[in-house]
């Protein structure tokens, strides 16, 4: 329910309302010969109030804008991200490094994989122009952690098949926090890409190396936060941050800009 301002609210509209009510009261009490001079005085007061209110509002707006302009921007550089033990797709000596933070449960990450990551791999990774460093930013629940463990186990067992597995997992992504990432589901997806013996090894490592994988994932997340990552997907391409499942043209422009510096 919308309520009217109280008489003591201190706003310009509240003050004008009080003046208006005062005029009505005086109209019934004072000598009619004094109407004109009193009206002139009151009109002047109203104009003054309006000018002050406008000035205060403009000043507040300028202060807010100034605060936004002075907010420091985080300097990023994908060449400085940690790559030790991290899944990497592409030539390790490629001129452009793309640091990619994601969550396997994130529906926007699935969209980004289909529309952008696959195209980046085709246009830049497979041509030797860029490499992608896959960084965990698991924040959507227990399934996110379990899938992160599985990804690191796949990287440890069959690194050359990691990207195929990674893509297959997103293609089979279930509803967020529905408990879809069961051991049977992970085994099924893994077996569609890896051999039987490799799949068995991956499933073993998910359990035996859970603590080690969690520590690495926590480090990824902390590094992402340090670089300004607040959600997924997020990519640092050279010295540029691209957040969200943006149009491919935005990723292409960022990569091309970095290539132009080489």
N, C-alpha and C positions, 0 to 999 in steps of 0.2 A: 504494500500500500504506500502510495506517495503522500508525504505529509508536507504541510506548509511550513516555512521557516518560522521559528518563534520570534517574538518581538525583540528578544535580547540576543539574537544570533550574531549580531555584529556585521552582517553582510550589507552591501550597498542596497540590495533589494529589500532587506529587512528594515533598514533605516528609512528608505523612501516610503515603505508601507506605514511606518509609524507617523511620518510627516503627513501622509495622506489622511490618516485617521484623525490626526490633530487638526487638520484643516476642516474636516467635517464637524469636529467638535466646536471649533472657534466660530464656524459659520452660524451656529445657533446661539452663540454667546456674545459676540462683539458687535460694535457699531458698524452698520453697513458702509459708512463713509471711510472706514479703515481697510476695506477689502483690498483695494488696489495696491496701496503701499505694502501691506503684509504679503500679498501674492508675489510682488516683485522680490521681496526679501527671500521668501521660501523658494522661488524659482532659482535664485542665485545659489542657495544652499544645495539644491538638487543638482545643478550643473557642476558645482565644485565636487560633490560626492562622486559623480560620474567620472570626472577627470581623474580623481585620485584612484578610484577603483580600476580604471583602465591602465593607469601608470603602474600600479602594483601588479596587475596581471601580466603586463608586458615584461616587467622586471623579473617576475618569477619564471616566466617562460624562457627569458634569456639566460637566467641562471641554470635552468634545467638543461638547455641546449649546450651551455658551456661545459657543464659537468659531463654530458655525453661526449663532447668533442675531446675533453681532456682524459677520458678513460683510456688507460694504456692498452695498446695492442700487444699480444704475445708474439714475439718473434719466433718463427718456426724454420726448421731446416731439416728436410728428410735425410740429408746426407749424414746427419749427426745422430739419427735414431739408433738404438741398439739393434744389432742384427744377429748377435751370438745366439745360436740355438733356435732362431726363429725360422718358420717356413718362408722360403723365398722362391718365387717363380720368375724365371728369366735368367739371363746372363748376369752373374754377380758383378761383372765389370761394365754393365750397361751404364751409359752416361747419366740417366735420370733414375732416381730412386723414388718410389711411391710407397709411403707408409700408410697402411690401410687398417683402420680400427673398425671392428665389427662384432656382432653378437649373432650366433647361429640361430637364435630364436627371433631375431628382429625381422618383421615383415618388410620393412623398408630396405633392409640389407638384401633380402631376396629380390626385391625389385631392382636394386642397384646392381646386383650380380647379373641379372638377365639383360638389363639395358645398357650398363656401362662397363662393368668389370670384364665381361666376355669380349666386348669390343676393344677395350684397352689392351687385353691380351693379344687379340688378333692384329691390331694396328701397330702396337708399340713393343710389346713383350716378345712376340714371336719374330719380330724384325730386329731384335737386339738393341732397340732404342731405350728401353726402360725395363726395370725389374720391380716387382711388387713384394714388399715385406709384409707378411700377414701378422697383425697385432690383435690380440684378444682385448675386448672391452666388454666382458661378460657381466651384465647387470640385471638381466631379466628373470633370474631365478635359478633353481637347481639344475634344470635341464641345460641351461646355458653352460654351467660349469662342466657337466658330464660330457657335453658335446665338445667343449674345449679340450678336455682330457683326450677324447678320441682323436681329435685333430692332431694333437701333438704326438700321440702314439703312432698315427699313420705316417707323420713326418719322420719319426724315428725308424720305422720299419721299412717304408717304401717312399722315400722323398720324391722320386720321379713320378709317382702317381698321386701326389698330394692334391694338385689342382683338380684333377678329375674327380677325386673323392670329395673335395670341398664343393665342387659344383653339384655333384650328385646329392649331397646332403641338403643343399639349399633347394634343389628341385623337389626333394621329398620332405620339406619342412612342414611340421604339424602346427596346430594351433598353440599359441604362446601359453606356456605354463599349464598345459593340459596333461602333462606326464607322458607325452608322446615319445620322448627320447629314452625308450627302454633299451635294455641290453639286446633284446631280440631285434628291435628296429635298427639299432646301430650295427649289429652284426649283419643284418640283411643288406643294408646300404653298402657296408664295407665289402662284403662278399661280391657285390656287383662290380667292384673295381679291382680289388686285390685278389690274390690267389687264396686258396683255402688255408695254407700254412701261414701266410701273412696275416690273414684275418684273425686266426687263432692267436697269433702273437699280439696283435693290436688289442684284442679283448683282454688278454692277460695284463698288458701294460696299463690299461685304463685303471685297473685296481691297484697294481703294485707300485705304480709311479704317481698315484693321485696327488700325494703331498708335493712332490717335485713339480708336477705340472701346475698345481694351484699356485705355487710360489712364483712360477714364471708368468702365469696369467695375471697375478696381482701386480707384478712388476710392469707388465704391458699396460695395464689399466692406469697405474700411477704415472707412467711416462706419457700416456695419452692425456691425462688431466693436466700434466705440466705443459703440454703443447696446446691446451685450450679445447681438448675434446670433451664435450658434455653429453654426447649421445652418439648413436650409430645410424647410418654409416658415416665415417669421416676419413678423409684422405689428406695427408700432407704431401704435396707434390712440389719438390724443391723448397721454395720459401713461401709457398701459397697453401692455405687451408681451404678445402672444399668440403663443406658439411652437408649431409643429406643426400638423398637420391636425386641429384640435380640432372638437368638435361646433359646428354653426352657432350654437346658443344662446349660446355663449361670445363669439363675435364680435358678435352682435347686442347682448348686454348691454354690451359695451365701447363700441360705437358709440352706443347709446342714452344711456349715462352721459355721454359727451362732448357729445351734443346737449343734454342737460339743463343743461349749464353755459352754453350760449349764450343 
